[in-house]
Amino acid sequence: MPLRGKGMGVPFLDLRQQYQSIKDEVNISLQQVMDSSRFVLGENVNFLEKEFAGFCETDYAVGVANGTDALRLALIACGIGKGDEVITIPNTFIATTEAISQTGVKIVFVDVNLWTYNIDVSQIEGAINERTRVIVPVHLFGEPADMNPIMKIARKYNLKVIEDACQAHGAEYKGKKVGSIGDAGCFSFYPSKNLGAFGDGGMVVTNGNEIAQKIKMLRDHGQIKKYEHLVEGYNSRLDEIQAAILRVKLKRLDEWNKLRRKNASIYNDLLEDVDEVVMPLEAEYAKHVYHLYVIRTHRRDELQDWLKSKGIGTGLHYPIPLHLQRAYEYLGYKEGDFPVAEECAKQILSLPMFPELTQEEIEKVVTEIKRFFARH
């Protein structure tokens, strides 16, 4: 039964209703894990790796502790080291860049496209030098980056491409699943994701056997077999309980993504005549899965306050671009270096978006947006 009633507000996200729809199957799966008492790297992790590789249309998938580790271990498996540089964008969650800097290499930012919020491919070559080793395009908000030109540049300069697909489970680029195009693709299973666990979890997908085997070794203390350590590794194993939950949810991911796309279409239709709002663009090459439904407006802060006063939840993803964060002062970037990312950061607003969101709730959100602009 719906947990939200008529006359109530509209939450930004409602994980409770999704849980109610799968509770019985989840509880059975959890009980099976308890009965087996195999809690680390058990059969659910093995099965999920095979099932998620199939979903992403890749040869391999390796479960890890979280999305940040997925990126970090993928970078290490691709052979980067001290003195190397990795190119990515400044308008992403800090996990993207933590994974880069914590491998001991330098972050190099490139500005983004104003309409897709993804990496501006026309600026990548200008950031490449003899130390560049990897490009990390981020499929932000569920919208695939423009991968063909990225891969062409990578081949030209002999670079690796690691896709940050942590917000894009099931998204497609020209019919190919994200994560399957570069040398590796990295996913987070944080609870709010399109495919979310009941805690942390992550996965690396790849068509490269060497990359997959390195990550399997790195995630488990560098072991090639028990107590035989080829290198110093990490403790980054995907939890068996989370894998069991994710297996239940993976079977429903396509349908949930269809509902997200349907909800985005309703938003688009209802917001079409609101000139003050820029709606998200689905690029012609993309199948967007709307992890977030992000609009842009010059009156972002006022609109957010208005919606809050009406009981409507919203989010800011992300209000301070990474090159202006104190954590990255040492990189030497300054305001104005990436003007598109900075402009977006001042204007973006994430509206409620999840599969169980109803048309009535979307209509309420849009009605209040229109009332705001009518009064202001």
Solvent accessible surface area in square Angstrom, and as a share of the most:
residue,aa,sasa,rsa
1,M,204,0.91
2,P,96,0.60
3,L,70,0.35
4,R,27,0.10
5,G,41,0.39
6,K,184,0.78
7,G,78,0.75
8,M,104,0.46
9,G,31,0.29
10,V,1,0.01
11,P,42,0.27
12,F,51,0.21
13,L,55,0.28
14,D,7,0.03
15,L,71,0.36
16,R,145,0.53
17,Q,33,0.15
18,Q,14,0.06
19,Y,66,0.25
20,Q,78,0.34
21,S,79,0.51
22,I,4,0.02
23,K,69,0.29
24,D,104,0.54
25,E,53,0.24
26,V,1,0.00
27,N,67,0.34
28,I,104,0.53
29,S,20,0.13
30,L,37,0.18
31,Q,100,0.44
32,Q,112,0.50
33,V,2,0.01
34,M,88,0.39
35,D,104,0.54
36,S,71,0.46
37,S,72,0.47
38,R,132,0.48
39,F,89,0.37
40,V,74,0.42
41,L,37,0.18
42,G,0,0.00
43,E,112,0.50
44,N,18,0.09
45,V,1,0.00
46,N,73,0.37
47,F,91,0.38
48,L,0,0.00
49,E,13,0.06
50,K,142,0.60
51,E,66,0.29
52,F,0,0.00
53,A,7,0.06
54,G,53,0.51
55,F,28,0.12
56,C,1,0.01
57,E,107,0.48
58,T,14,0.08
59,D,96,0.50
60,Y,69,0.26
61,A,7,0.05
62,V,0,0.00
63,G,0,0.00
64,V,0,0.00
65,A,27,0.21
66,N,41,0.21
67,G,5,0.05
68,T,30,0.18
69,D,18,0.09
70,A,0,0.00
71,L,3,0.01
72,R,35,0.13
73,L,1,0.00
74,A,0,0.00
75,L,1,0.01
76,I,46,0.24
77,A,5,0.04
78,C,19,0.11
79,G,56,0.54
80,I,19,0.10
81,G,26,0.25
82,K,196,0.83
83,G,46,0.44
84,D,17,0.09
85,E,6,0.03
86,V,0,0.00
87,I,0,0.00
88,T,0,0.00
89,I,0,0.00
90,P,0,0.00
91,N,13,0.07
92,T,6,0.04
93,F,115,0.48
94,I,47,0.24
95,A,15,0.12
96,T,4,0.03
97,T,0,0.00
98,E,51,0.23
99,A,0,0.00
100,I,1,0.00
101,S,32,0.21
102,Q,108,0.48
103,T,26,0.15
104,G,44,0.43
105,V,11,0.06
106,K,98,0.41
107,I,1,0.00
108,V,18,0.10
109,F,7,0.03
110,V,4,0.02
111,D,3,0.02
112,V,2,0.01
113,N,57,0.29
114,L,47,0.23
115,W,125,0.44
116,T,13,0.08
117,Y,8,0.03
118,N,2,0.01
119,I,6,0.03
120,D,31,0.16
121,V,39,0.22
122,S,94,0.60
123,Q,78,0.34
124,I,0,0.00
125,E,72,0.32
126,G,78,0.75
127,A,21,0.17
128,I,28,0.14
129,N,53,0.27
130,E,129,0.58
131,R,105,0.38
132,T,3,0.02
133,R,102,0.37
134,V,0,0.00
135,I,0,0.00
136,V,1,0.01
137,P,0,0.00
138,V,4,0.03
139,H,0,0.00
140,L,1,0.01
141,F,7,0.03
142,G,0,0.00
143,E,3,0.01
144,P,0,0.00
145,A,0,0.00
146,D,37,0.19
147,M,0,0.00
148,N,73,0.37
149,P,41,0.26
150,I,0,0.00
151,M,28,0.12
152,K,143,0.61
153,I,18,0.09
154,A,3,0.02
155,R,170,0.62
156,K,139,0.59
157,Y,84,0.32
158,N,141,0.72
159,L,18,0.09
160,K,80,0.34
161,V,0,0.00
162,I,0,0.00
163,E,0,0.00
164,D,6,0.03
165,A,0,0.00
166,C,15,0.09
167,Q,13,0.06
168,A,0,0.00
169,H,0,0.00
170,G,7,0.06
171,A,0,0.00
172,E,38,0.17
173,Y,3,0.01
174,K,118,0.50
175,G,55,0.53
176,K,119,0.51
177,K,23,0.10
178,V,1,0.01
179,G,1,0.01
180,S,19,0.12
181,I,28,0.14
182,G,12,0.11
183,D,43,0.22
184,A,0,0.00
185,G,0,0.00
186,C,0,0.00
187,F,1,0.00
188,S,12,0.08
189,F,0,0.00
190,Y,116,0.44
191,P,32,0.20
192,S,31,0.20
193,K,32,0.13
194,N,4,0.02
195,L,0,0.00
196,G,1,0.01
197,A,2,0.01
198,F,88,0.37
199,G,23,0.22
200,D,82,0.43
201,G,1,0.01
202,G,0,0.00
203,M,0,0.00
204,V,0,0.00
205,V,0,0.00
206,T,1,0.01
207,N,76,0.39
208,G,25,0.25
209,N,79,0.41
210,E,115,0.52
211,I,20,0.10
212,A,0,0.00
213,Q,84,0.37
214,K,70,0.30
215,I,0,0.00
216,K,74,0.32
217,M,28,0.12
218,L,11,0.05
219,R,17,0.06
220,D,24,0.12
221,H,76,0.34
222,G,0,0.00
223,Q,34,0.15
224,I,95,0.48
225,K,133,0.56
226,K,150,0.64
227,Y,172,0.66
228,E,73,0.33
229,H,101,0.45
230,L,115,0.57
231,V,67,0.39
232,E,167,0.75
233,G,23,0.22
234,Y,89,0.34
235,N,98,0.50
236,S,1,0.00
237,R,72,0.26
238,L,1,0.00
239,D,63,0.33
240,E,3,0.01
241,I,47,0.24
242,Q,25,0.11
243,A,0,0.00
244,A,1,0.01
245,I,2,0.01
246,L,0,0.00
247,R,67,0.24
248,V,5,0.03
249,K,6,0.03
250,L,18,0.09
251,K,142,0.60
252,R,70,0.26
253,L,0,0.00
254,D,76,0.40
255,E,92,0.41
256,W,18,0.06
257,N,7,0.04
258,K,125,0.53
259,L,59,0.29
260,R,7,0.03
261,R,72,0.26
262,K,120,0.51
263,N,6,0.03
264,A,1,0.01
265,S,56,0.36
266,I,24,0.12
267,Y,0,0.00
268,N,44,0.22
269,D,100,0.52
270,L,53,0.27
271,L,1,0.01
272,E,129,0.58
273,D,104,0.54
274,V,11,0.06
275,D,133,0.69
276,E,86,0.39
277,V,11,0.06
278,V,46,0.26
279,M,57,0.25
280,P,16,0.10
281,L,85,0.42
282,E,64,0.29
283,A,11,0.08
284,E,159,0.71
285,Y,31,0.12
286,A,16,0.12
287,K,74,0.31
288,H,5,0.02
289,V,1,0.00
290,Y,10,0.04
291,H,16,0.07
292,L,12,0.06
293,Y,0,0.00
294,V,2,0.01
295,I,0,0.00
296,R,11,0.04
297,T,4,0.02
298,H,158,0.71
299,R,83,0.30
300,R,20,0.07
301,D,86,0.45
302,E,77,0.35
303,L,0,0.00
304,Q,39,0.17
305,D,94,0.49
306,W,40,0.14
307,L,0,0.00
308,K,154,0.65
309,S,82,0.53
310,K,78,0.33
311,G,41,0.40
312,I,3,0.02
313,G,24,0.23
314,T,28,0.16
315,G,11,0.11
316,L,54,0.27
317,H,38,0.17
318,Y,37,0.14
319,P,64,0.40
320,I,87,0.44
321,P,8,0.05
322,L,7,0.03
323,H,3,0.02
324,L,61,0.30
325,Q,54,0.24
326,R,209,0.76
327,A,61,0.48
328,Y,9,0.03
329,E,118,0.53
330,Y,148,0.56
331,L,27,0.14
332,G,61,0.59
333,Y,56,0.21
334,K,137,0.58
335,E,119,0.53
336,G,46,0.44
337,D,49,0.26
338,F,18,0.08
339,P,81,0.51
340,V,37,0.21
341,A,0,0.00
342,E,15,0.07
343,E,67,0.30
344,C,2,0.01
345,A,5,0.04
346,K,129,0.55
347,Q,18,0.08
348,I,7,0.04
349,L,0,0.00
350,S,0,0.00
351,L,0,0.00
352,P,0,0.00
353,M,7,0.03
354,F,1,0.01
355,P,7,0.05
356,E,31,0.14
357,L,8,0.04
358,T,62,0.36
359,Q,98,0.44
360,E,100,0.45
361,E,21,0.09
362,I,0,0.00
363,E,69,0.31
364,K,64,0.27
365,V,0,0.00
366,V,4,0.02
367,T,54,0.32
368,E,10,0.05
369,I,0,0.00
370,K,75,0.32
371,R,121,0.44
372,F,2,0.01
373,F,23,0.10
374,A,90,0.70
375,R,174,0.64
376,H,96,0.43
